[in-house]
Amino acid sequence: MAFIFSREKTLGGQRKIQQYMIIALLAVLLITAFILWKGFAKDRSSKGQYATPRVSLVKKVEIDFGVLQNKIFEELENPPSAISIPQQSGRSNPFIPF
């Protein structure tokens, strides 16, 4: 079944096209709603579909803090002395021409 849209610029022709477009939009919305309904409203009472989660045994976690006794970390605790910046550096007003 082919839809033949008239190329008339009259109000009646435009209304006819709008009616077909509204019907097509409603059909797409109904199909989308049906697909979503079938996807979300499945029968969740079937036992084979979803397995109950097994409780796993909690393992004890041990952290080795011996890594922090490394020599590198001792050097980071005592940073080197501050760098001294000379009092007079550059020009007094760097924006004036030479």
N, C-alpha and C positions, 0 to 999 in steps of 0.2 A: 504494500500500500504506500504510494508515494504522495507526499504532501506537495501541492503546487501552490506557492504563494503568489498572489497577484502583485504586480509591480505598480499597482495604482497608488497614487499619492492621496487618495480620498480618505476620508475619515472612516468609512465603512471597511475599506481594505486594511487599514492599519489596525482597526479593532479586531478584525478576523485574525490577523497575524498575532496580535497580543493574546487572543484567546488560545491559539495553538501553543504559544510559548508558555502560558500559564499552565496549561494541561501537561506539557512536557516537564515543567519545573515540579509540579505536584507529583508526577510519576517518579521522577528522580528522588524526590524527598521520601516518598513512600518506600521505594526500593532501599534507600539508605537506612531508613528507620527499621525496616524488616531485617536487614542484615545485622544492624546493631542489636536489635532485640534478640535475634537468634544467637548472637555471640555472647551477650551478657546474661541472658536468662536461661542458660543451660540448666539441666537438672543436676544440681550439685549433690543430691543425696546418694548418687551411685557410688559404691565403695571402691570400685576398681579405678575410678578416674583420678582421685586424689589420694595419695598415700599419706598416712599420718607420719609426721616427722619423728625420727628416733632421737632420743635424748643421748647426746654423746657425753662421754666422760670428760670432765674438766681436767685438763692437764696443768700441772704446776709449772709456772714460769719462773725461771731463775735468771737473774741478770748478773753478768760478770762485771763488777766494778773495778777489776784489776787493770782494765784498759786505761782507766783514768790515772793510774800511777806512772804512765809513760813519761819519758823525759821531755817530750815536746810540750806537754801540758804544763810542766813546771816552768818552762820558758815563757809561756803565755801568761802565767800568773804575775810575773815580774816584767812589765814592759820596759823597754829602754827609756832612758831619760828623755825629757822633752827636748825638741829641737829648738835652738835659740834663733830667733829671727832678728836680723839687724834692724836697728831703729830707723835708719835712713835708707830707703830703697826706692829707686825710681825717681821720677820728677815730682815736684810738689804739686803741679797741676798738669795732668797728662793730656788735657783737652786743648791746651793752647799750642799753636804751631811753633816750630823751632825758631 
